[in-house]
Amino acid sequence: MRGATFLLVLLAMALCLASCSQPTEEGSAVLLPVPDDPTLSFTVWLEVGSQNDPPGKEGLAWLVGRLIAEGSTTSNTYEEILEKLYPLASSYGVRVDKEMTTVSGRTHRDNLEAYFTLFTDAYLAPAFDESDFERVKSDTVNFLENTLRYSSDEELGKAALQDAIYRGTPYAHPPQGTVQGLKSITLDDVKEFYGTWYTRDNAMVALGGGFDDALVARFEGSLEGLPEGASTPAPKPEAAPIEGRQVVLVSKPDADASISFGFPIAVRRGEPDFYALWVANSWLGEHRNSSSHLYQVIREARGMNYGDYSYIEAFPEGGRRSTPPVNVARNNQIFEVWIRTLPNHQAQFALRAAMRELQDLIDNGMTEEEFELTRAFLSKYVLHFAETTSARLGYAVDDRFYGIDGEGHLARFQQAMAKLTVDEVNAALKRHLAYDNVMIAIVTGDAEGLAEALAAETPSPMTYESKKSDEVLAEDEEIAVFPLRIGADRIETLAVETMFEGQPGS
């Protein structure tokens, strides 16, 4: 009975994605009507993000967003807002990413009147209170100095890779900014940034659930309360070419090794090659999927760590989410492999193993059997990407960002799974992925020893506490001497305390 019930749920979700409650456009709004949903999901999308931070004030976009989500308005203190939201069982929040900021919330339609005023006041009438500002700024500096540097080596490695690939561009720093950039920001900077970017011409509303035309008009009309003014789009950051395999070692005393490697890719969601790459990427390293290939090679067969995954678009908060996030749409994407934490003495072997599998995939492609199994999996797995109205609304906003019209990305994903061939997937692999020109970021407690081993191509044999099959041991001998071709001049070591430090503003 459980299996039958699950299949019925999947069928209903598939039919909904294909035919019902599709996003529509009315004026500048994105609408996702779901008449039977008693809740209402709201989003205001602003075309501004951390790439718009002024030089020397990295983190300004983040502070403005956090003050809208966690600050007072001209009508209520932050404590009063929380008290009023509590009996409504409702909330709102802000996500600030590289190129977009979204103010999103959800409430039951019975609470609409009380909630709507609180929600719209957040972005129309922020108080930018001094005490809120100091609290949020202090929390963000603490996140960079302590949480990102010292509490999550995996997230540190991923951020270090982004910084290394986009060094010298507005894409390099995390959305939270840099330590010195944050410290240089004043409350006047916050107010000026809000007045420049939170304008009616730079904003769009999205609404999902059981709404009526009157609410659509009311929500759209709220944008008239934003400042006037047209914003100048930020220039597209261009990453410097990666020549050969380059390594950034983040030296962190007593740390184990966390590895991320990758490179920019010129493919965007909605394009045919995107869906072809997703199939190959899913087979190689679908996030949190224990049947994917890298997981099987590094985790399952050898027990070296907890997981090994790969991505073709931004996937923040990977340690605490299973499916792709919404509202982190970017024009600049990277292909990335994420090797979760393992002992330092195994880092070189793990890097070799992952690079070897990537090279084999690009050179030889997927087999017909691998392709069919992966395609069948993805045809059903995509149904879990947006199980709620608010998640589907998030995808609809992202569709607008990417210029995906009609039925949208999720339906296009399903259609692609039905039509793709293994030859198209393998051709896309050769067009977009590479293994010679790669940036590698490793957080490690043995930067000196790892740098020497990488530069010298020192063999990295594995030893195990438990018995392994002859097949695994034979493969280990090949992996241990797999050529990485990383010269000493391509290895850079950074002290962890310097990461995301930045330069103070003028």
Secondary structure, DSSP 4 states (H G I P E B T S, - for coil): -HHHHHHHHHHHHHHHHHHSS--EEETTEEEEE-TT--EEEEEEEES--GGGSPTT-TTHHHHHHHHHHHS-BSS--HHHHHHHHGGGT-EEEEEE-SS-EEEEEEEEGGGHHHHHHHHHHHHHSB---HHHHHHHHHHHHHIIIIIIIII-HHHHHHHHHHHHHTTTSTTSS-TT--HHHHHH--HHHHHHHHHHHS-GGGEEEEEEES--HHHHHHHHHHGGGSPP-PPPPPPPP-PPPP-SEEEEEEE-TT--EEEEEEEEE---TTSHHHHHHHHHHHHHH-TT-TTSHHIIIIIITT--SS-EEEESS--TTGGG-SS--SS---SSEEEEEEEEEE-GGGHHHHHHHHHHHHHHHHHH---HHHHHHHHHHHHHHGGGS--SHHHHHHHHHHHHHHT--TT-HHHHHHHHHHH--HHHHHHHHHHH--SSSEEEEEEES-HHHHHHHHHHT-------SS---HHHHHHHHHHTT------GGGEEEEEGGGTT------
